[in-house]
């Protein structure tokens, strides 16, 4: 059975993991905002043709 190293501080987050996590979140946010902007532009074009 594997045991946890007693000298290992489990409260420390690996900086590489944190950087990847933040980069992934920022990418997801950028994709979401781009889709939202495209949909808003579509709605504006559609509404301008109706009015």
C-alpha positions, 0 to 999 in steps of 0.5 A: 500500500502506498503511504503519503510522504510525511514530509510532503506538505499537501497544502502546497499547490504545484505552480505548474498545475496552477498556471495550467488551470488559470490558462485553461480558465482564461481560454474558456472565458475567451471562447464564451465571450466570443460566442456571446459577442457573435450571438449579440451581433447576430441578434442586432443584424436580425433585428435591423432587418425586421425593423 
